[in-house]
Amino acid sequence: AEKVERRLTIDMAADARVLWRLLRGQPDGASHAERLARFYAGQADRYDAFRARLLHGREALIEALDVPVGARVVELGGGTGSNLELLHARRPLASLASVQLVDLCPPLLAQARRRAARLGDGFQVIEADAGDWRPDTPVDRVILSYALTMMPNWSAVLANAEAMLAPRGRIGVVDFHLPGDGWRDRFWQRWFGHDGVCLSDRHLPDLQARFTPLLSEGRRAPVAYLPGLRAPYYLFVGERKATPCTPAATA
């Protein structure tokens, strides 16, 4: 009992440090990458434990993506790599052709590299902008988990994801959004915006237009330390649309 109580005290103290940073908001910086690094520098080691109670639907997304053996997988804005650990539980990473995690934030990437060392070979961690980094070979699955709302260049990121997918490749996205609830939308937009999370009513329609939807579902989930409130989020899985064949030239 004493050990459990001590553990709870440590967890609460760690949560308090994260909450303090959230209340302070995202710091200023010359670039998006610098703002992310300053924001997460003091909370990266507690990132996964705290966000597990806030970022819902990730397990459901991994299941819906149905990653096959031998697939090439990229996660854009992958942070600490916790989603790839969820994938590993369903489909061992050693059974995949390649797994690449891309992110801009060094403190979170340091956690991802520690996780990669535990999960074994084949898990590559890359510091780059998800809007312009591209793998050498087309991939079968692209994952974006609570990442689009953190990306000012989100439209370029989706275009890049579309371009890197192989024919019939799939994209899976889970993120917060604005479902059209009037004042509730405005509340969540301001609440999340304080920490650099930019909720939008444009992300999901853009995904539905770019890809053939296989799953598109709006949900709500509780928010840690905000009893009674349920934040809106969505799950989307889509397939890359077939490229129309160019008619052969006639003599």
C-alpha positions in Angstrom: 0.0 0.0 0.0 2.8 2.4 0.8 4.5 1.7 -2.5 1.2 2.4 -4.4 0.7 5.6 -2.4 4.2 6.7 -3.2 3.7 5.9 -6.9 0.5 7.9 -7.0 2.2 10.9 -5.4 5.0 10.7 -8.0 2.5 10.5 -10.8 0.4 13.4 -9.5 3.5 15.5 -9.2 4.6 14.7 -12.7 1.1 15.4 -14.0 1.2 18.8 -12.2 4.4 19.7 -14.1 2.7 18.8 -17.4 -0.4 20.7 -16.5 1.7 23.8 -15.6 3.3 23.7 -19.0 -0.1 23.4 -20.7 -1.5 26.3 -18.7 1.5 28.4 -19.7 0.8 27.6 -23.4 3.1 27.1 -26.3 6.2 29.3 -26.0 7.4 31.8 -28.6 10.0 30.7 -31.1 11.4 31.7 -34.4 10.1 28.6 -36.1 7.5 25.9 -35.5 10.2 23.4 -34.7 11.7 25.7 -32.0 8.3 26.2 -30.4 7.7 22.5 -30.3 11.1 21.8 -28.7 10.6 24.4 -26.0 7.1 23.3 -25.2 7.9 19.6 -24.9 11.4 19.8 -23.4 10.2 19.7 -19.8 7.4 17.1 -20.3 8.7 14.6 -22.9 9.4 11.9 -20.3 5.8 12.1 -19.1 4.3 12.7 -22.5 2.9 9.2 -23.1 1.5 8.6 -19.6 -0.4 11.9 -19.6 -1.6 11.9 -23.2 -2.9 8.3 -22.8 -5.9 9.9 -21.0 -6.4 12.6 -23.6 -5.6 11.1 -27.0 -8.3 8.5 -27.6 -9.0 6.2 -30.5 -5.4 5.3 -31.4 -5.8 1.6 -30.8 -9.0 1.6 -32.9 -7.1 3.4 -35.7 -4.3 0.8 -35.7 -6.8 -2.0 -35.8 -8.8 -0.3 -38.7 -5.6 0.2 -40.7 -5.2 -3.5 -41.0 -1.4 -3.4 -41.6 -0.4 -6.6 -43.5 2.8 -8.6 -43.1 5.6 -7.1 -45.3 4.1 -3.6 -45.4 6.1 -0.4 -45.5 4.7 2.0 -42.8 5.4 5.7 -42.1 4.1 7.7 -39.2 4.2 11.5 -39.8 4.3 13.6 -36.7 5.0 10.4 -34.7 6.4 12.0 -31.6 7.5 9.4 -29.0 6.6 6.4 -31.2 3.9 5.2 -28.8 1.6 4.4 -31.7 4.2 2.1 -33.3 4.3 0.2 -30.0 0.5 -0.2 -30.3 1.1 -1.5 -33.9 3.9 -3.8 -32.7 1.4 -5.4 -30.3 -0.8 -6.3 -33.2 1.7 -6.8 -36.0 5.3 -7.3 -34.8 7.5 -4.7 -36.5 10.0 -7.4 -37.5 7.3 -8.7 -39.8 7.2 -5.4 -41.7 9.4 -4.4 -44.6 10.1 -1.0 -43.0 8.8 1.3 -40.2 9.7 5.0 -40.3 8.8 7.7 -37.8 9.1 11.3 -38.8 8.8 14.3 -36.4 10.3 17.8 -35.9 10.6 17.8 -32.1 14.0 16.6 -30.7 12.7 16.0 -27.1 10.0 13.7 -28.3 12.3 12.0 -30.9 14.7 11.2 -28.0 11.9 9.2 -26.4 11.2 7.5 -29.8 14.8 6.4 -30.2 14.7 4.8 -26.8 11.5 3.0 -27.8 13.1 2.0 -31.1 16.0 0.4 -29.2 13.6 -1.7 -27.2 11.5 -2.8 -30.2 14.5 -3.9 -32.3 15.7 -3.4 -35.9 13.5 -1.9 -38.6 12.2 1.1 -36.6 13.8 4.2 -38.1 13.5 7.6 -36.4 13.8 10.6 -38.6 14.0 14.3 -37.7 12.3 16.1 -40.6 9.3 18.2 -41.6 6.3 15.9 -42.5 5.4 18.4 -45.3 8.4 17.7 -47.5 10.1 14.5 -46.3 9.5 11.6 -48.6 10.6 7.9 -48.3 12.8 6.4 -51.1 10.1 3.8 -51.8 6.3 4.2 -51.9 4.7 3.0 -48.7 1.6 0.9 -47.9 0.4 2.7 -44.8 0.7 6.3 -43.5 -0.3 7.2 -39.9 -1.2 10.6 -38.5 -2.2 10.5 -34.9 -3.1 13.8 -33.3 -0.6 15.4 -35.5 -2.5 17.4 -38.2 -3.8 19.8 -35.6 -0.2 20.6 -34.6 0.9 21.3 -38.1 0.5 24.8 -39.6 1.3 23.2 -43.1 -1.3 20.4 -42.6 -2.6 20.7 -46.2 1.0 20.2 -47.6 1.4 17.2 -45.2 -1.7 15.5 -46.6 -0.6 16.1 -50.1 2.8 14.6 -49.2 1.2 11.6 -47.6 -0.9 11.0 -50.7 2.1 11.2 -52.9 4.2 8.7 -50.9 1.4 6.1 -50.8 1.7 3.1 -53.1 -1.4 2.3 -55.3 -4.2 1.2 -52.9 -2.1 2.3 -50.0 -4.0 3.6 -47.0 -3.8 6.5 -44.7 -5.1 6.4 -41.1 -5.8 9.6 -39.1 -7.1 10.2 -35.6 -7.4 13.8 -34.3 -9.5 16.4 -32.6 -11.8 18.4 -34.8 -14.8 20.8 -34.9 -18.0 18.9 -35.7 -20.2 22.0 -36.0 -21.5 22.4 -32.4 -21.6 26.2 -32.2 -20.3 27.5 -28.9 -18.8 24.1 -28.0 -16.6 24.3 -31.1 -15.5 27.8 -30.1 -14.7 26.6 -26.6 -12.5 23.7 -27.8 -10.9 25.8 -30.4 -9.7 28.3 -27.8 -8.9 25.7 -25.1 -6.7 23.6 -27.4 -5.3 26.7 -29.3 -3.6 27.9 -26.1 -1.2 25.0 -26.5 -0.7 25.3 -30.2 -3.3 22.7 -31.1 -5.3 24.2 -34.0 -8.7 22.5 -34.3 -10.3 22.9 -37.8 -13.4 21.9 -39.6 -11.4 21.5 -42.9 -9.2 18.5 -42.1 -11.8 15.8 -42.3 -13.4 17.1 -45.5 -10.0 17.4 -47.2 -9.2 13.8 -46.2 -12.6 12.6 -47.6 -11.9 14.4 -50.9 -8.3 13.2 -51.3 -8.8 9.6 -50.4 -11.5 6.9 -50.8 -13.0 6.7 -47.3 -13.0 3.2 -45.7 -13.8 4.6 -42.3 -14.9 8.1 -41.3 -16.4 8.4 -37.8 -16.8 11.2 -35.3 -16.5 10.4 -31.6 -16.2 12.1 -28.2 -14.0 11.3 -25.3 -13.4 12.6 -21.7 -10.6 15.0 -21.0 -8.2 14.5 -18.1 -8.9 17.0 -15.2 -12.0 18.5 -17.0 -14.8 16.3 -15.5 -18.0 16.2 -17.5 -16.5 17.5 -20.7 -16.0 15.3 -23.8 -13.8 16.5 -26.6 -14.7 15.8 -30.2 -12.3 13.7 -32.3 -12.6 11.6 -35.5 -11.2 8.4 -37.0 -10.5 8.3 -40.7 -9.0 5.5 -42.8 -8.8 6.1 -46.6 -7.3 4.5 -49.6 -5.3 6.3 -52.2 -7.5 6.9 -55.2 -6.5 5.3 -58.5 -4.7 7.6 -60.9 -6.5 7.9 -64.2 -4.5 6.4 -67.1 -3.3 8.9 -69.6 -4.6 8.0 -73.1 -1.9 6.9 -75.5 -0.9 9.4 -78.1 -2.2 8.7 -81.6 -0.2 9.2 -84.8 
